[in-house]
């Protein structure tokens, strides 16, 4: 007999009990299953679609802007999702201090702010320190899926991950590449190419 579906909570936005203790993932979701995280979820277009197609995965969407978080919450509840939670927090802080170590099967980072001016490059999410943090957050064999429309930022992404002995380059599966974000949809309408990179965490 099939296990009954678990209804979603009244809100998918998870209110953090504090900002210094790591999340208790078993208490976040009704079912214990692999967990994946999207850093910078926008309005949730990608993550909600991905959650619908992957009910056997628990998903956390991290977004700093409350308006976007509320859109993701509405979309997720409309879709009846029990495997999605939304967290309002800076992506880098969440990954380094709130996500339990080696708990994520995948990190999705799509179209992060490119900070195009050279003097602002230090503000970019993807840098050498991020690679170290991602290694700590991912389970062995876990994946980092990256997308951007900025060629310079793409080169930096590939350089910092390529220099790490803890990651191995791989390919984005076609089924995953076919699921687009809100930013990506707008870029495609303008004929702007999506640049993708993907890496697997090597066993420590």
C-alpha positions in Angstrom: 0.0 0.0 0.0 1.4 3.4 -1.0 2.4 5.7 1.9 0.0 8.6 2.2 1.2 12.0 1.1 2.2 14.4 3.8 0.4 17.8 3.5 2.6 20.9 3.5 2.7 23.1 6.5 0.8 26.4 6.8 4.0 28.2 5.7 7.1 26.8 4.0 9.2 29.7 5.4 11.3 28.3 8.2 11.8 30.7 11.1 15.3 30.3 12.3 15.5 29.8 16.1 18.9 31.5 16.0 21.8 32.3 13.8 24.6 30.4 15.5 23.3 26.8 15.7 23.2 24.5 12.7 19.8 23.3 11.5 18.3 20.2 12.8 17.3 18.8 9.4 15.2 15.9 10.6 12.9 18.4 12.3 12.6 20.5 9.2 10.9 17.9 7.0 8.3 15.2 7.6 10.4 12.6 5.9 14.1 11.8 6.2 15.5 11.8 2.7 18.4 13.3 0.8 18.7 17.1 1.1 19.7 19.6 -1.6 20.1 23.4 -1.3 19.6 26.3 -3.7 21.6 29.4 -2.7 19.8 32.4 -4.1 16.4 31.0 -5.1 14.8 34.1 -6.6 11.1 33.7 -6.8 11.4 29.9 -6.5 10.6 29.1 -10.2 13.3 26.5 -10.5 13.1 25.0 -7.0 9.4 24.5 -6.9 9.5 22.8 -10.3 12.4 20.7 -9.2 10.6 19.8 -5.9 7.5 18.7 -7.8 9.6 16.4 -10.0 11.7 15.0 -7.1 9.4 14.1 -4.2 12.2 11.9 -2.8 14.5 14.9 -2.1 14.2 17.5 0.6 14.9 20.9 -0.7 16.0 24.2 1.0 15.7 27.5 -0.8 17.9 30.2 0.6 17.0 33.8 -0.3 17.8 37.1 1.4 14.9 39.2 0.0 11.6 38.6 1.8 9.4 39.4 -1.2 11.1 36.7 -3.2 10.8 34.3 -0.3 7.1 34.9 0.0 6.6 34.2 -3.7 8.5 30.9 -3.3 6.3 30.0 -0.3 3.1 30.7 -2.2 4.2 28.7 -5.2 5.3 25.8 -3.0 2.1 25.7 -1.0 0.0 26.0 -4.2 1.9 22.9 -5.5 1.2 21.1 -2.2 4.9 20.6 -1.5 5.9 19.0 1.8 9.6 18.5 0.7 10.4 22.3 0.4 11.5 24.8 3.0 12.5 28.4 2.5 15.1 30.2 4.7 15.8 34.0 4.8 19.5 34.4 5.1 22.7 35.4 3.2 23.8 32.4 1.1 27.4 32.3 2.2 26.5 32.5 6.0 23.9 29.8 5.7 26.3 27.5 3.9 29.1 28.0 6.4 27.4 28.3 9.7 23.8 27.0 9.5 23.8 23.9 7.2 25.1 20.8 9.0 28.4 19.6 7.6 28.4 17.0 4.9 24.6 17.0 4.9 23.8 18.2 1.3 23.7 16.0 -1.7 23.8 19.0 -4.0 24.2 22.8 -4.1 22.4 24.7 -6.8 23.8 28.2 -7.5 22.1 29.8 -10.5 22.9 33.3 -11.7 24.5 34.8 -8.6 25.1 38.5 -8.7 28.2 38.9 -10.9 29.4 42.2 -9.4 30.9 43.1 -12.8 33.1 46.0 -11.6 36.6 44.7 -10.7 36.6 46.6 -7.4 33.5 44.6 -6.4 34.8 41.1 -7.4 35.5 40.4 -3.7 31.8 40.4 -3.1 31.1 37.5 -5.4 29.7 34.4 -3.8 31.9 31.9 -5.7 35.5 32.3 -4.7 38.3 30.2 -3.2 36.7 30.4 0.3 33.3 29.3 -1.1 34.9 26.1 -2.5 36.3 25.2 0.9 32.9 25.8 2.5 31.1 23.8 -0.2 33.4 20.9 0.4 32.4 21.0 4.1 28.7 21.2 3.3 28.5 18.4 0.8 28.3 14.7 1.4 31.0 12.7 -0.5 30.0 12.5 -4.1 27.7 15.5 -3.7 27.4 17.9 -6.6 27.7 21.7 -7.2 25.6 22.9 -10.1 26.4 26.3 -11.4 24.9 28.6 -14.0 25.6 32.2 -15.0 25.3 34.5 -18.0 28.5 36.4 -17.1 31.6 35.1 -19.0 34.1 36.7 -16.6 32.3 35.2 -13.5 32.1 31.9 -15.3 35.8 31.9 -15.8 36.3 32.6 -12.1 33.9 29.8 -11.1 35.9 27.3 -13.2 39.2 28.6 -12.0 38.5 28.3 -8.3 36.8 24.9 -8.5 39.4 23.6 -11.0 42.2 24.5 -8.6 40.7 22.5 -5.8 41.8 18.9 -5.2 38.5 18.2 -3.5 36.3 18.5 -6.6 36.1 16.8 -10.0 34.4 18.4 -13.0 31.4 16.7 -14.4 28.5 17.5 -16.8 25.0 19.0 -15.9 22.4 16.3 -16.7 20.1 17.4 -19.6 17.0 16.9 -17.4 18.4 19.3 -14.8 19.6 21.8 -17.5 16.0 21.9 -18.9 14.6 23.3 -15.7 15.1 27.1 -15.9 15.1 29.8 -13.3 13.1 33.1 -13.5 16.3 35.0 -14.5 17.3 32.3 -17.0 13.9 32.5 -18.7 14.2 36.3 -19.1 17.8 35.9 -20.5 16.7 33.2 -23.0 14.0 35.6 -24.3 16.8 38.1 -25.0 19.1 35.5 -26.6 21.6 35.5 -23.8 23.4 32.2 -23.4 23.4 30.2 -20.2 26.9 29.1 -19.1 27.0 25.9 -17.0 29.6 24.2 -14.8 29.3 21.2 -12.5 31.6 19.6 -9.9 31.5 16.5 -7.7 32.9 16.4 -4.2 35.7 13.8 -3.9 35.8 11.5 -0.9 37.9 13.0 1.8 
